Amino acid sequence: MATAQPTTDVLAEKHRPTLDQALATLRSRAYWSPYPEHPKAYGADGSLDAEAGLAAHRAVLNTRFDLDQPGTDGWTGGEISPYGPELGVEYPHADPDVLLPAMRAGLPAWRDAGPEARALVCLEILARISARTHEFAHAVMHTSGQAFLMAFQAGGPHAQDRGLEAVAYAYEEQTRTPAGRASWSKPQGKRDPLELSKEFTPVGRGVALVIGCNTFPTWNGYPGLFASLATGNAVLVKPHPRAVLPLALTVRTAREVLAEHGFDPNLVALATERPGEGIAKTLALRPEIRIIDYTGSTAFGDWLEANARQAQVYTEKAGVNTVLIDSTDDYKGMLSNLAFSLSLYSGQMCTTPQNLLIPRDGIATDQGPKSYDEVVADLAGAVGGLLGDDARANALLGALVNPDVKARLEAAAGLGEVALASREVAHPDFPDAVVRTPVVVKLDGSKPDAEAAYLSECFGPISFAVSVDSTADALELLRRTIREKGAMTVGAYTTSASTERAVEEVCLEESAQLSLNLTGGVYVNQTAAFSDFHGSGGNPAANAALCDGAFVSNRFRVVEVRRQA
């Protein structure tokens, strides 16, 4: 373990401009990213190009992924790609009674380094990850089932953007209070003033636990990981057992950077689990764990919030995302936009629309009035046209992440009248991949027996076209859905100023992020770091937003030392 203090001047020269630009972009909310989205941008300046990235990925398969962590008491693995192949990687299994004290040992030096040094080290970690984006893309693809280009972008630069965003917010929140010593003098009239010297130090809470998800291991994992690390905490990463490799690569990179710059590498560590072990619950209740970041099911998120009382818990859970369709002046654009949103990554995004609320008497469009049945049929046609070519379908859909999604998809056809049946798509490179197009089911919103379907999250390529009596009824159902079930995203289409305002009011009152009249190349289920907030933290779908000041500010406390001057 390295013990020397880091040479932050080198890191400052390399990364301070990036940090400054990130801080400025948080205020402007403009588009910016330091990490290239296009695969062809890599290969220079030491980064891996496509061929080298694939070779690096293949070199990890069927090996032991040694991290030289304290407390390793065995090895575990078992990941199987949603595209079929077994990864064959074995990861260290740790004894928390040994690992957690070792992680805490590095905290004093990490605390004393200060906010800027911590931020610069985090940016170096992100830069190293960015240079290996091609390798990470294959790891994300073969654990989440995302198609390669999506795995490259969402699992690479977009995830790195979210990590950098968290570092920038962490730096900004920690530096609101003056660094070092401040002089305090209170006049006392004819007497000498009262004088004190005061020193303020941001201090992390302790060890943070990141509980990873299967579908977006890096995109959902990086905000909490880097927010906690940048605010002076150690971070224990507990990946989903089917998506270990992307986060294991992240942990290895972080440990290497920490050691190279004089910090204890055990400030970041990996916690993998044996089949059926369920270590997330055990770790979450450990007294050393003071922060928890979790993405996944509502049931376990609720359990964490209720039981991990010693920790600050940040959860992203399930929600029922809804699109209200009242009217449109670009009917073709609306259908095209919705078709893409329903199809991307087989609907396996926490932001994918599930319920489409459509007045049963139809809607006004630039192509004339369209009945409810016409709108649904035309949307089914748009999805079918988008995915009619198998090559394009594979590029958009990816593979179903696990058998539960497949079972849910197959059961959905029995919930109502099928407007668009799901079909099987063969993958030319991976014959064992389970690729399915979306199903669209028509439900009558006035019938109580339909509520069980549309008021529950049906994760996967499943959408319900819910008929409602009027736009006013749609607004009330939207409000009820957000309030009772939560929503990560809300969409609406309307040409009416009063309806637009009414939808805004519902989302403002119920705290849900709203997208209006999207007909081009921006989709309701996509968000941009530094500009869009992912979730609001104000409805049951999530108790935090990615990313804002509240997401980072309670990961540390400012400790004051006063001295007589």
QUIMO-V166144 format. One record per helix or strand of 2 or more residues. SS is the DSSP state (alpha for helix, beta for strand). FROM is the first residue (numbers start at 1). TO is the last residue. If there is no record, write none. Layout:
SS FROM TO
SS FROM TO
This chain:
alpha 8 28
alpha 39 41
alpha 50 60
beta 64 65
beta 72 77
beta 90 94
alpha 96 105
alpha 107 131
alpha 133 144
alpha 148 174
beta 181 188
beta 191 204
beta 207 211
alpha 219 230
beta 234 238
alpha 245 260
alpha 265 267
beta 268 270
alpha 279 284
beta 289 295
alpha 298 307
beta 312 316
beta 322 325
alpha 331 347
beta 355 359
beta 363 364
alpha 372 386
alpha 390 397
alpha 403 412
beta 417 420
beta 424 425
beta 435 436
beta 439 444
alpha 448 454
beta 462 468
alpha 471 485
beta 490 493
alpha 497 510
beta 514 516
alpha 549 553
beta 556 564
